[in-house]
Amino acid sequence: MKRLCLSVELGWAVVVLAGLSVPPAAAKDSGKDPPKEQPITWEDHVVPGPAVTLRLKRTAGLCLIYEGTLDRAQQSAASYQEAGTFYLTVACVDQVDNRDQVALRRTYLDRKRTEVLERGRKLERILPNADDPVYLGPNYRFVNGLRCYAYDAQNNMAYQTLQLLALKDGRQLHGSVLSDDKDTIVFLTGEEKFELPRKDVVSLTTIPQPHVCINDTVHYLFPIFSARSVAPGDEWKFRVPIIIPIEQGTPPRVLPTQFTASMIGRLREVRQTAGTQVAVVDYQVRGAFDTAAEEFRGRFPAVFHEANQIAHRMSGTGTVVVDVEKGRILEKSEAFSFTLFGRAVIPQPADKPAKEEENRAEITSRYQIKLLPPGTRLKNGKVIPPYE
């Protein structure tokens, strides 16, 4: 029998990239392809032990409740520091096509935010402890009235797909084909419909719809566990499509700044804790986007490159503790950093030369969660029921 999940109130915070009218670009290597990845190094030593298969075992109709902390900061023309504690409810609403339909809710217990505006004025913000679902982007479906994301047992979140139409004039359109015959392709983007002569089309491919990285959403995408059994010291790798959304134009539209984040995981040790086999996994995440890089520049017309440049870089480290037999995350700790840089040429009145503006923001985000045991009394007075 399915049991209704315990309701906990959650919150959603909005990160404002103050002073960033157009996004970021890399500093000294601006205009070049992203540098090659440096070799991975690990801070903690491997403890020899048995091989294990790491899988999450969710039960439809049940949920797990975690207590967590979030500390996020931005350094830019205007800066902020935000910290809070919360409950996180992870509910497996159903299982469809061999994937768990997972709804995430965050209930803030307390939140504080300090902002420093461009002219140095300091503000202390009172943030609401609202009850909101966690939004990770468009790759969801509604199940029993809840916004659910499809995770497999390796904790890999599924994504939908879009079509990418490449044209001979250098344009790349993202959307879907409405009709296709020997002479014409009718293509629908998020903004308009195009009727294109087939002779002008270079290729039509399918690409993933990226997960959205905004506020704390990056903390719900990792880790992803190996497809095979692993022993301490073994490493594995996954690639995840993501986007840091940037809007531009009138009306505003989200620019195609998606890129691939690479996650490398390593099993550090397997130990016995109170008769339970527990695995400790470390992981690192890296990714970069630059409109000037050869890989991405074809997404934008020449007129865009003449006046704009955008670059995003991300890196992160994390550690997760997993109950191997029950297939549950017991603890997780992550730290991510983002560099956002943007250059834009701003037209001026006819008697003045164009003005070039650059904006940069450095964002850090630290996140920790720990599973609360059944029988724990929450601050709203409710008691966590058994997880079995």
Contacts in CASP RR format, 6 or more apart in sequence:
PFRMAT RR
TARGET T0000
AUTHOR 0000-0000-0000
METHOD contacts of the structure
MODEL  1
MKRLCLSVELGWAVVVLAGLSVPPAAAKDSGKDPPKEQPITWEDHVVPGP
AVTLRLKRTAGLCLIYEGTLDRAQQSAASYQEAGTFYLTVACVDQVDNRD
QVALRRTYLDRKRTEVLERGRKLERILPNADDPVYLGPNYRFVNGLRCYA
YDAQNNMAYQTLQLLALKDGRQLHGSVLSDDKDTIVFLTGEEKFELPRKD
VVSLTTIPQPHVCINDTVHYLFPIFSARSVAPGDEWKFRVPIIIPIEQGT
PPRVLPTQFTASMIGRLREVRQTAGTQVAVVDYQVRGAFDTAAEEFRGRF
PAVFHEANQIAHRMSGTGTVVVDVEKGRILEKSEAFSFTLFGRAVIPQPA
DKPAKEEENRAEITSRYQIKLLPPGTRLKNGKVIPPYE
2 60 0 8 1.000
2 61 0 8 1.000
2 62 0 8 1.000
3 61 0 8 1.000
3 62 0 8 1.000
3 385 0 8 1.000
4 61 0 8 1.000
5 61 0 8 1.000
5 62 0 8 1.000
5 63 0 8 1.000
5 89 0 8 1.000
5 91 0 8 1.000
6 63 0 8 1.000
6 65 0 8 1.000
6 89 0 8 1.000
6 382 0 8 1.000
6 384 0 8 1.000
6 385 0 8 1.000
7 89 0 8 1.000
8 65 0 8 1.000
8 87 0 8 1.000
8 89 0 8 1.000
8 105 0 8 1.000
8 107 0 8 1.000
8 131 0 8 1.000
8 378 0 8 1.000
8 380 0 8 1.000
8 382 0 8 1.000
9 107 0 8 1.000
9 108 0 8 1.000
9 129 0 8 1.000
9 130 0 8 1.000
9 131 0 8 1.000
9 380 0 8 1.000
10 86 0 8 1.000
10 87 0 8 1.000
10 88 0 8 1.000
10 89 0 8 1.000
10 105 0 8 1.000
10 106 0 8 1.000
10 107 0 8 1.000
10 108 0 8 1.000
10 130 0 8 1.000
10 131 0 8 1.000
10 132 0 8 1.000
10 133 0 8 1.000
10 134 0 8 1.000
11 86 0 8 1.000
11 106 0 8 1.000
11 107 0 8 1.000
11 108 0 8 1.000
11 128 0 8 1.000
11 129 0 8 1.000
11 130 0 8 1.000
11 131 0 8 1.000
11 132 0 8 1.000
12 106 0 8 1.000
12 130 0 8 1.000
12 132 0 8 1.000
12 133 0 8 1.000
12 134 0 8 1.000
12 135 0 8 1.000
12 215 0 8 1.000
13 72 0 8 1.000
13 82 0 8 1.000
13 111 0 8 1.000
13 113 0 8 1.000
13 127 0 8 1.000
13 215 0 8 1.000
13 216 0 8 1.000
14 215 0 8 1.000
15 72 0 8 1.000
15 74 0 8 1.000
15 214 0 8 1.000
15 215 0 8 1.000
15 363 0 8 1.000
16 80 0 8 1.000
17 74 0 8 1.000
17 76 0 8 1.000
17 340 0 8 1.000
17 361 0 8 1.000
18 74 0 8 1.000
18 76 0 8 1.000
18 77 0 8 1.000
18 78 0 8 1.000
18 79 0 8 1.000
18 80 0 8 1.000
18 117 0 8 1.000
18 118 0 8 1.000
19 76 0 8 1.000
19 77 0 8 1.000
19 78 0 8 1.000
19 118 0 8 1.000
19 359 0 8 1.000
20 76 0 8 1.000
20 340 0 8 1.000
20 342 0 8 1.000
20 359 0 8 1.000
20 361 0 8 1.000
21 344 0 8 1.000
21 357 0 8 1.000
21 359 0 8 1.000
22 246 0 8 1.000
22 248 0 8 1.000
22 308 0 8 1.000
22 310 0 8 1.000
22 342 0 8 1.000
22 343 0 8 1.000
22 344 0 8 1.000
22 357 0 8 1.000
22 359 0 8 1.000
23 244 0 8 1.000
23 246 0 8 1.000
23 257 0 8 1.000
23 310 0 8 1.000
23 311 0 8 1.000
23 312 0 8 1.000
23 340 0 8 1.000
23 341 0 8 1.000
23 342 0 8 1.000
23 359 0 8 1.000
24 310 0 8 1.000
24 311 0 8 1.000
24 312 0 8 1.000
24 339 0 8 1.000
24 340 0 8 1.000
24 341 0 8 1.000
24 342 0 8 1.000
24 359 0 8 1.000
24 360 0 8 1.000
24 361 0 8 1.000
25 31 0 8 1.000
25 290 0 8 1.000
25 291 0 8 1.000
25 292 0 8 1.000
25 309 0 8 1.000
25 310 0 8 1.000
25 311 0 8 1.000
25 341 0 8 1.000
25 342 0 8 1.000
25 343 0 8 1.000
25 358 0 8 1.000
26 32 0 8 1.000
26 34 0 8 1.000
26 288 0 8 1.000
26 290 0 8 1.000
26 311 0 8 1.000
26 313 0 8 1.000
26 339 0 8 1.000
26 341 0 8 1.000
27 341 0 8 1.000
27 360 0 8 1.000
29 35 0 8 1.000
30 290 0 8 1.000
30 292 0 8 1.000
30 309 0 8 1.000
30 311 0 8 1.000
30 341 0 8 1.000
30 343 0 8 1.000
31 290 0 8 1.000
31 292 0 8 1.000
31 293 0 8 1.000
31 309 0 8 1.000
32 290 0 8 1.000
32 292 0 8 1.000
32 293 0 8 1.000
33 290 0 8 1.000
33 293 0 8 1.000
33 294 0 8 1.000
33 295 0 8 1.000
34 287 0 8 1.000
34 288 0 8 1.000
34 290 0 8 1.000
34 293 0 8 1.000
34 313 0 8 1.000
37 262 0 8 1.000
37 286 0 8 1.000
40 235 0 8 1.000
40 264 0 8 1.000
40 284 0 8 1.000
42 266 0 8 1.000
42 268 0 8 1.000
42 282 0 8 1.000
43 282 0 8 1.000
44 268 0 8 1.000
44 282 0 8 1.000
45 268 0 8 1.000
46 232 0 8 1.000
46 233 0 8 1.000
46 266 0 8 1.000
46 267 0 8 1.000
46 268 0 8 1.000
46 269 0 8 1.000
47 232 0 8 1.000
47 268 0 8 1.000
47 269 0 8 1.000
47 270 0 8 1.000
47 271 0 8 1.000
48 232 0 8 1.000
49 231 0 8 1.000
49 232 0 8 1.000
49 269 0 8 1.000
49 270 0 8 1.000
50 231 0 8 1.000
50 270 0 8 1.000
51 229 0 8 1.000
51 230 0 8 1.000
51 231 0 8 1.000
51 234 0 8 1.000
52 229 0 8 1.000
52 230 0 8 1.000
52 231 0 8 1.000
52 267 0 8 1.000
52 270 0 8 1.000
52 277 0 8 1.000
52 279 0 8 1.000
52 324 0 8 1.000
53 228 0 8 1.000
53 229 0 8 1.000
53 230 0 8 1.000
53 324 0 8 1.000
54 154 0 8 1.000
54 225 0 8 1.000
54 226 0 8 1.000
54 230 0 8 1.000
54 267 0 8 1.000
54 279 0 8 1.000
54 281 0 8 1.000
54 322 0 8 1.000
54 324 0 8 1.000
55 153 0 8 1.000
55 154 0 8 1.000
55 225 0 8 1.000
55 327 0 8 1.000
56 100 0 8 1.000
56 151 0 8 1.000
56 153 0 8 1.000
56 154 0 8 1.000
56 155 0 8 1.000
56 225 0 8 1.000
56 322 0 8 1.000
56 327 0 8 1.000
56 328 0 8 1.000
56 329 0 8 1.000
57 153 0 8 1.000
57 326 0 8 1.000
57 327 0 8 1.000
57 328 0 8 1.000
58 92 0 8 1.000
58 95 0 8 1.000
58 100 0 8 1.000
58 102 0 8 1.000
58 151 0 8 1.000
59 92 0 8 1.000
60 92 0 8 1.000
60 93 0 8 1.000
60 94 0 8 1.000
60 95 0 8 1.000
60 100 0 8 1.000
61 91 0 8 1.000
61 92 0 8 1.000
61 93 0 8 1.000
61 94 0 8 1.000
62 91 0 8 1.000
62 92 0 8 1.000
62 387 0 8 1.000
63 89 0 8 1.000
63 90 0 8 1.000
63 91 0 8 1.000
63 92 0 8 1.000
64 89 0 8 1.000
64 90 0 8 1.000
64 328 0 8 1.000
64 329 0 8 1.000
64 371 0 8 1.000
64 387 0 8 1.000
65 87 0 8 1.000
65 88 0 8 1.000
65 89 0 8 1.000
65 90 0 8 1.000
65 371 0 8 1.000
65 372 0 8 1.000
65 376 0 8 1.000
65 378 0 8 1.000
65 384 0 8 1.000
66 87 0 8 1.000
66 88 0 8 1.000
66 90 0 8 1.000
66 369 0 8 1.000
66 370 0 8 1.000
66 371 0 8 1.000
66 372 0 8 1.000
67 85 0 8 1.000
67 86 0 8 1.000
67 87 0 8 1.000
67 88 0 8 1.000
67 369 0 8 1.000
67 370 0 8 1.000
67 372 0 8 1.000
68 85 0 8 1.000
68 86 0 8 1.000
68 87 0 8 1.000
68 88 0 8 1.000
68 367 0 8 1.000
68 368 0 8 1.000
68 369 0 8 1.000
68 370 0 8 1.000
69 83 0 8 1.000
69 84 0 8 1.000
69 85 0 8 1.000
69 86 0 8 1.000
69 366 0 8 1.000
69 367 0 8 1.000
69 368 0 8 1.000
70 82 0 8 1.000
70 83 0 8 1.000
70 84 0 8 1.000
70 85 0 8 1.000
70 86 0 8 1.000
70 216 0 8 1.000
70 219 0 8 1.000
70 365 0 8 1.000
70 366 0 8 1.000
70 367 0 8 1.000
71 81 0 8 1.000
71 82 0 8 1.000
71 83 0 8 1.000
71 84 0 8 1.000
71 365 0 8 1.000
71 366 0 8 1.000
71 367 0 8 1.000
72 81 0 8 1.000
72 82 0 8 1.000
72 83 0 8 1.000
72 215 0 8 1.000
72 216 0 8 1.000
72 363 0 8 1.000
72 364 0 8 1.000
72 365 0 8 1.000
72 366 0 8 1.000
73 79 0 8 1.000
73 80 0 8 1.000
73 81 0 8 1.000
73 82 0 8 1.000
73 363 0 8 1.000
73 364 0 8 1.000
73 365 0 8 1.000
74 80 0 8 1.000
74 361 0 8 1.000
74 362 0 8 1.000
74 363 0 8 1.000
75 361 0 8 1.000
75 362 0 8 1.000
75 363 0 8 1.000
76 359 0 8 1.000
76 360 0 8 1.000
76 361 0 8 1.000
76 362 0 8 1.000
77 118 0 8 1.000
77 359 0 8 1.000
78 115 0 8 1.000
78 116 0 8 1.000
78 117 0 8 1.000
78 118 0 8 1.000
79 115 0 8 1.000
79 116 0 8 1.000
80 113 0 8 1.000
80 114 0 8 1.000
80 115 0 8 1.000
80 116 0 8 1.000
81 113 0 8 1.000
81 114 0 8 1.000
82 111 0 8 1.000
82 112 0 8 1.000
82 113 0 8 1.000
82 114 0 8 1.000
82 127 0 8 1.000
83 111 0 8 1.000
83 112 0 8 1.000
83 113 0 8 1.000
84 108 0 8 1.000
84 109 0 8 1.000
84 110 0 8 1.000
84 111 0 8 1.000
84 112 0 8 1.000
85 108 0 8 1.000
85 109 0 8 1.000
85 110 0 8 1.000
86 106 0 8 1.000
86 107 0 8 1.000
86 108 0 8 1.000
86 109 0 8 1.000
87 106 0 8 1.000
87 107 0 8 1.000
87 109 0 8 1.000
87 372 0 8 1.000
87 378 0 8 1.000
88 104 0 8 1.000
88 105 0 8 1.000
88 106 0 8 1.000
88 107 0 8 1.000
88 369 0 8 1.000
89 104 0 8 1.000
89 105 0 8 1.000
89 106 0 8 1.000
89 107 0 8 1.000
90 102 0 8 1.000
90 104 0 8 1.000
91 102 0 8 1.000
91 103 0 8 1.000
91 104 0 8 1.000
91 105 0 8 1.000
91 146 0 8 1.000
92 100 0 8 1.000
92 101 0 8 1.000
92 102 0 8 1.000
93 101 0 8 1.000
93 102 0 8 1.000
93 103 0 8 1.000
93 143 0 8 1.000
93 144 0 8 1.000
93 146 0 8 1.000
93 148 0 8 1.000
94 101 0 8 1.000
94 143 0 8 1.000
94 144 0 8 1.000
94 148 0 8 1.000
95 101 0 8 1.000
96 143 0 8 1.000
96 150 0 8 1.000
97 150 0 8 1.000
98 152 0 8 1.000
99 150 0 8 1.000
99 151 0 8 1.000
99 152 0 8 1.000
99 158 0 8 1.000
100 150 0 8 1.000
100 151 0 8 1.000
100 152 0 8 1.000
100 153 0 8 1.000
101 141 0 8 1.000
101 143 0 8 1.000
101 148 0 8 1.000
101 149 0 8 1.000
101 150 0 8 1.000
102 148 0 8 1.000
102 149 0 8 1.000
102 150 0 8 1.000
102 151 0 8 1.000
103 133 0 8 1.000
103 143 0 8 1.000
103 146 0 8 1.000
103 147 0 8 1.000
103 148 0 8 1.000
103 149 0 8 1.000
104 133 0 8 1.000
104 134 0 8 1.000
104 136 0 8 1.000
104 149 0 8 1.000
104 220 0 8 1.000
105 131 0 8 1.000
105 132 0 8 1.000
105 133 0 8 1.000
105 134 0 8 1.000
106 132 0 8 1.000
106 134 0 8 1.000
107 129 0 8 1.000
107 131 0 8 1.000
108 127 0 8 1.000
108 129 0 8 1.000
108 130 0 8 1.000
109 129 0 8 1.000
109 379 0 8 1.000
110 129 0 8 1.000
111 127 0 8 1.000
111 128 0 8 1.000
111 129 0 8 1.000
112 124 0 8 1.000
112 125 0 8 1.000
112 127 0 8 1.000
113 124 0 8 1.000
113 125 0 8 1.000
113 127 0 8 1.000
114 122 0 8 1.000
114 123 0 8 1.000
114 124 0 8 1.000
114 125 0 8 1.000
115 122 0 8 1.000
115 123 0 8 1.000
115 125 0 8 1.000
116 122 0 8 1.000
116 123 0 8 1.000
117 123 0 8 1.000
133 146 0 8 1.000
133 147 0 8 1.000
134 216 0 8 1.000
134 217 0 8 1.000
134 220 0 8 1.000
135 147 0 8 1.000
135 212 0 8 1.000
135 217 0 8 1.000
136 149 0 8 1.000
136 157 0 8 1.000
136 211 0 8 1.000
136 212 0 8 1.000
136 217 0 8 1.000
136 220 0 8 1.000
136 221 0 8 1.000
137 211 0 8 1.000
137 212 0 8 1.000
137 217 0 8 1.000
138 160 0 8 1.000
138 209 0 8 1.000
138 212 0 8 1.000
139 149 0 8 1.000
139 150 0 8 1.000
139 157 0 8 1.000
139 158 0 8 1.000
139 159 0 8 1.000
139 160 0 8 1.000
139 209 0 8 1.000
139 211 0 8 1.000
140 147 0 8 1.000
140 148 0 8 1.000
140 149 0 8 1.000
141 148 0 8 1.000
141 150 0 8 1.000
142 148 0 8 1.000
149 157 0 8 1.000
149 158 0 8 1.000
150 157 0 8 1.000
150 158 0 8 1.000
151 157 0 8 1.000
151 158 0 8 1.000
152 158 0 8 1.000
153 225 0 8 1.000
154 224 0 8 1.000
154 225 0 8 1.000
154 226 0 8 1.000
154 227 0 8 1.000
155 222 0 8 1.000
155 223 0 8 1.000
155 224 0 8 1.000
155 225 0 8 1.000
156 224 0 8 1.000
156 238 0 8 1.000
157 211 0 8 1.000
157 220 0 8 1.000
157 221 0 8 1.000
157 240 0 8 1.000
159 208 0 8 1.000
159 209 0 8 1.000
159 210 0 8 1.000
159 211 0 8 1.000
159 241 0 8 1.000
160 208 0 8 1.000
160 209 0 8 1.000
161 206 0 8 1.000
161 207 0 8 1.000
161 208 0 8 1.000
161 209 0 8 1.000
162 174 0 8 1.000
162 175 0 8 1.000
162 176 0 8 1.000
162 206 0 8 1.000
162 207 0 8 1.000
162 208 0 8 1.000
162 209 0 8 1.000
163 174 0 8 1.000
163 175 0 8 1.000
163 176 0 8 1.000
163 177 0 8 1.000
163 187 0 8 1.000
163 204 0 8 1.000
163 205 0 8 1.000
163 206 0 8 1.000
163 207 0 8 1.000
164 172 0 8 1.000
164 173 0 8 1.000
164 174 0 8 1.000
164 175 0 8 1.000
164 203 0 8 1.000
164 204 0 8 1.000
164 205 0 8 1.000
164 206 0 8 1.000
164 207 0 8 1.000
165 172 0 8 1.000
165 173 0 8 1.000
165 174 0 8 1.000
165 175 0 8 1.000
165 177 0 8 1.000
165 185 0 8 1.000
165 187 0 8 1.000
165 196 0 8 1.000
165 201 0 8 1.000
165 203 0 8 1.000
165 204 0 8 1.000
166 172 0 8 1.000
166 201 0 8 1.000
166 202 0 8 1.000
166 203 0 8 1.000
166 204 0 8 1.000
166 205 0 8 1.000
167 173 0 8 1.000
167 196 0 8 1.000
167 200 0 8 1.000
167 201 0 8 1.000
167 202 0 8 1.000
168 200 0 8 1.000
168 201 0 8 1.000
168 202 0 8 1.000
169 200 0 8 1.000
170 298 0 8 1.000
170 301 0 8 1.000
171 301 0 8 1.000
172 256 0 8 1.000
172 298 0 8 1.000
172 299 0 8 1.000
173 187 0 8 1.000
173 189 0 8 1.000
173 194 0 8 1.000
174 189 0 8 1.000
174 190 0 8 1.000
174 207 0 8 1.000
174 256 0 8 1.000
175 187 0 8 1.000
175 188 0 8 1.000
175 189 0 8 1.000
175 190 0 8 1.000
176 187 0 8 1.000
176 188 0 8 1.000
177 185 0 8 1.000
177 186 0 8 1.000
177 187 0 8 1.000
177 188 0 8 1.000
177 204 0 8 1.000
178 186 0 8 1.000
178 187 0 8 1.000
178 188 0 8 1.000
178 193 0 8 1.000
179 185 0 8 1.000
179 186 0 8 1.000
180 186 0 8 1.000
181 198 0 8 1.000
182 198 0 8 1.000
183 197 0 8 1.000
183 198 0 8 1.000
184 195 0 8 1.000
184 196 0 8 1.000
184 197 0 8 1.000
184 198 0 8 1.000
185 195 0 8 1.000
185 196 0 8 1.000
185 198 0 8 1.000
185 201 0 8 1.000
185 204 0 8 1.000
186 193 0 8 1.000
186 194 0 8 1.000
186 195 0 8 1.000
186 196 0 8 1.000
187 193 0 8 1.000
187 194 0 8 1.000
187 196 0 8 1.000
188 194 0 8 1.000
190 253 0 8 1.000
191 253 0 8 1.000
207 241 0 8 1.000
208 241 0 8 1.000
209 241 0 8 1.000
210 241 0 8 1.000
210 242 0 8 1.000
210 243 0 8 1.000
210 258 0 8 1.000
210 259 0 8 1.000
211 217 0 8 1.000
211 221 0 8 1.000
211 240 0 8 1.000
211 241 0 8 1.000
211 242 0 8 1.000
211 243 0 8 1.000
212 242 0 8 1.000
212 243 0 8 1.000
212 245 0 8 1.000
213 242 0 8 1.000
213 243 0 8 1.000
213 244 0 8 1.000
213 314 0 8 1.000
213 338 0 8 1.000
214 244 0 8 1.000
214 245 0 8 1.000
216 365 0 8 1.000
216 367 0 8 1.000
218 242 0 8 1.000
218 314 0 8 1.000
218 336 0 8 1.000
218 365 0 8 1.000
219 334 0 8 1.000
219 336 0 8 1.000
219 365 0 8 1.000
219 367 0 8 1.000
221 240 0 8 1.000
221 242 0 8 1.000
221 261 0 8 1.000
222 240 0 8 1.000
222 263 0 8 1.000
222 283 0 8 1.000
222 285 0 8 1.000
222 318 0 8 1.000
222 334 0 8 1.000
223 263 0 8 1.000
223 265 0 8 1.000
223 281 0 8 1.000
223 283 0 8 1.000
223 318 0 8 1.000
223 320 0 8 1.000
224 238 0 8 1.000
224 240 0 8 1.000
224 263 0 8 1.000
225 236 0 8 1.000
225 281 0 8 1.000
226 234 0 8 1.000
226 236 0 8 1.000
226 265 0 8 1.000
226 267 0 8 1.000
227 236 0 8 1.000
228 236 0 8 1.000
230 236 0 8 1.000
230 267 0 8 1.000
231 267 0 8 1.000
232 267 0 8 1.000
232 268 0 8 1.000
232 269 0 8 1.000
232 270 0 8 1.000
233 266 0 8 1.000
233 267 0 8 1.000
233 268 0 8 1.000
234 266 0 8 1.000
234 267 0 8 1.000
235 264 0 8 1.000
235 265 0 8 1.000
235 266 0 8 1.000
236 264 0 8 1.000
236 265 0 8 1.000
236 266 0 8 1.000
237 262 0 8 1.000
237 263 0 8 1.000
237 264 0 8 1.000
237 265 0 8 1.000
238 262 0 8 1.000
238 263 0 8 1.000
239 260 0 8 1.000
239 261 0 8 1.000
239 262 0 8 1.000
239 263 0 8 1.000
240 260 0 8 1.000
240 261 0 8 1.000
240 262 0 8 1.000
240 263 0 8 1.000
241 258 0 8 1.000
241 259 0 8 1.000
241 260 0 8 1.000
241 261 0 8 1.000
242 258 0 8 1.000
242 259 0 8 1.000
242 260 0 8 1.000
242 261 0 8 1.000
242 314 0 8 1.000
243 254 0 8 1.000
243 257 0 8 1.000
243 258 0 8 1.000
243 259 0 8 1.000
244 257 0 8 1.000
244 289 0 8 1.000
244 312 0 8 1.000
244 314 0 8 1.000
244 338 0 8 1.000
244 340 0 8 1.000
245 254 0 8 1.000
245 257 0 8 1.000
246 254 0 8 1.000
246 255 0 8 1.000
246 257 0 8 1.000
246 310 0 8 1.000
247 253 0 8 1.000
247 254 0 8 1.000
247 255 0 8 1.000
248 255 0 8 1.000
248 308 0 8 1.000
255 300 0 8 1.000
255 310 0 8 1.000
256 299 0 8 1.000
256 300 0 8 1.000
257 289 0 8 1.000
257 291 0 8 1.000
257 296 0 8 1.000
257 310 0 8 1.000
257 312 0 8 1.000
258 289 0 8 1.000
259 287 0 8 1.000
259 288 0 8 1.000
259 289 0 8 1.000
259 296 0 8 1.000
259 312 0 8 1.000
260 287 0 8 1.000
261 285 0 8 1.000
261 286 0 8 1.000
261 287 0 8 1.000
261 314 0 8 1.000
262 285 0 8 1.000
262 286 0 8 1.000
262 287 0 8 1.000
263 283 0 8 1.000
263 284 0 8 1.000
263 285 0 8 1.000
264 283 0 8 1.000
264 284 0 8 1.000
265 281 0 8 1.000
265 282 0 8 1.000
265 283 0 8 1.000
265 284 0 8 1.000
266 281 0 8 1.000
266 282 0 8 1.000
266 283 0 8 1.000
267 279 0 8 1.000
267 280 0 8 1.000
267 281 0 8 1.000
268 280 0 8 1.000
268 281 0 8 1.000
268 282 0 8 1.000
268 319 0 8 1.000
269 279 0 8 1.000
269 280 0 8 1.000
270 277 0 8 1.000
270 278 0 8 1.000
270 279 0 8 1.000
270 280 0 8 1.000
270 324 0 8 1.000
271 277 0 8 1.000
271 278 0 8 1.000
271 280 0 8 1.000
272 278 0 8 1.000
276 323 0 8 1.000
276 324 0 8 1.000
276 325 0 8 1.000
276 326 0 8 1.000
277 323 0 8 1.000
277 324 0 8 1.000
277 325 0 8 1.000
278 321 0 8 1.000
278 322 0 8 1.000
278 323 0 8 1.000
278 324 0 8 1.000
278 330 0 8 1.000
279 321 0 8 1.000
279 322 0 8 1.000
279 324 0 8 1.000
280 319 0 8 1.000
280 320 0 8 1.000
280 321 0 8 1.000
280 322 0 8 1.000
281 319 0 8 1.000
281 320 0 8 1.000
281 321 0 8 1.000
281 322 0 8 1.000
282 317 0 8 1.000
282 318 0 8 1.000
282 319 0 8 1.000
283 317 0 8 1.000
283 318 0 8 1.000
283 319 0 8 1.000
283 320 0 8 1.000
284 315 0 8 1.000
284 316 0 8 1.000
284 317 0 8 1.000
284 318 0 8 1.000
285 314 0 8 1.000
285 315 0 8 1.000
285 316 0 8 1.000
285 317 0 8 1.000
285 336 0 8 1.000
286 314 0 8 1.000
286 315 0 8 1.000
286 316 0 8 1.000
287 313 0 8 1.000
287 314 0 8 1.000
287 315 0 8 1.000
288 311 0 8 1.000
288 312 0 8 1.000
288 313 0 8 1.000
288 314 0 8 1.000
289 296 0 8 1.000
289 310 0 8 1.000
289 311 0 8 1.000
289 312 0 8 1.000
289 313 0 8 1.000
290 296 0 8 1.000
290 309 0 8 1.000
290 310 0 8 1.000
290 311 0 8 1.000
290 312 0 8 1.000
291 297 0 8 1.000
291 299 0 8 1.000
291 300 0 8 1.000
291 304 0 8 1.000
291 305 0 8 1.000
291 308 0 8 1.000
291 309 0 8 1.000
291 310 0 8 1.000
291 311 0 8 1.000
292 305 0 8 1.000
292 309 0 8 1.000
292 311 0 8 1.000
297 305 0 8 1.000
300 308 0 8 1.000
306 345 0 8 1.000
307 344 0 8 1.000
307 345 0 8 1.000
308 342 0 8 1.000
308 343 0 8 1.000
308 344 0 8 1.000
308 345 0 8 1.000
309 342 0 8 1.000
309 343 0 8 1.000
310 341 0 8 1.000
310 342 0 8 1.000
311 339 0 8 1.000
311 340 0 8 1.000
311 341 0 8 1.000
311 342 0 8 1.000
312 338 0 8 1.000
312 339 0 8 1.000
312 340 0 8 1.000
313 338 0 8 1.000
313 339 0 8 1.000
314 336 0 8 1.000
314 337 0 8 1.000
314 338 0 8 1.000
314 339 0 8 1.000
315 336 0 8 1.000
315 337 0 8 1.000
316 334 0 8 1.000
316 335 0 8 1.000
316 336 0 8 1.000
316 337 0 8 1.000
317 334 0 8 1.000
317 335 0 8 1.000
318 332 0 8 1.000
318 333 0 8 1.000
318 334 0 8 1.000
318 335 0 8 1.000
319 332 0 8 1.000
319 333 0 8 1.000
319 334 0 8 1.000
320 329 0 8 1.000
320 331 0 8 1.000
320 332 0 8 1.000
320 333 0 8 1.000
321 329 0 8 1.000
321 330 0 8 1.000
321 331 0 8 1.000
321 332 0 8 1.000
322 328 0 8 1.000
322 329 0 8 1.000
322 330 0 8 1.000
323 330 0 8 1.000
328 371 0 8 1.000
328 387 0 8 1.000
329 369 0 8 1.000
329 371 0 8 1.000
330 370 0 8 1.000
330 371 0 8 1.000
331 368 0 8 1.000
331 369 0 8 1.000
331 370 0 8 1.000
331 371 0 8 1.000
332 367 0 8 1.000
332 368 0 8 1.000
332 369 0 8 1.000
333 367 0 8 1.000
333 368 0 8 1.000
334 365 0 8 1.000
334 366 0 8 1.000
334 367 0 8 1.000
334 368 0 8 1.000
335 364 0 8 1.000
335 365 0 8 1.000
335 366 0 8 1.000
335 367 0 8 1.000
336 364 0 8 1.000
336 365 0 8 1.000
336 366 0 8 1.000
336 367 0 8 1.000
337 362 0 8 1.000
337 363 0 8 1.000
337 364 0 8 1.000
337 365 0 8 1.000
338 361 0 8 1.000
338 362 0 8 1.000
338 363 0 8 1.000
338 364 0 8 1.000
338 365 0 8 1.000
339 360 0 8 1.000
339 361 0 8 1.000
339 362 0 8 1.000
339 363 0 8 1.000
340 359 0 8 1.000
340 360 0 8 1.000
340 361 0 8 1.000
340 362 0 8 1.000
340 363 0 8 1.000
341 358 0 8 1.000
341 359 0 8 1.000
341 360 0 8 1.000
341 361 0 8 1.000
342 358 0 8 1.000
342 359 0 8 1.000
342 360 0 8 1.000
343 356 0 8 1.000
343 357 0 8 1.000
343 358 0 8 1.000
344 356 0 8 1.000
344 357 0 8 1.000
345 354 0 8 1.000
345 355 0 8 1.000
345 356 0 8 1.000
346 354 0 8 1.000
346 355 0 8 1.000
346 356 0 8 1.000
346 357 0 8 1.000
347 354 0 8 1.000
348 354 0 8 1.000
348 355 0 8 1.000
372 378 0 8 1.000
372 384 0 8 1.000
373 384 0 8 1.000
374 384 0 8 1.000
374 385 0 8 1.000
374 386 0 8 1.000
374 387 0 8 1.000
375 383 0 8 1.000
375 384 0 8 1.000
375 385 0 8 1.000
376 383 0 8 1.000
376 384 0 8 1.000
377 383 0 8 1.000
377 384 0 8 1.000
378 384 0 8 1.000
END
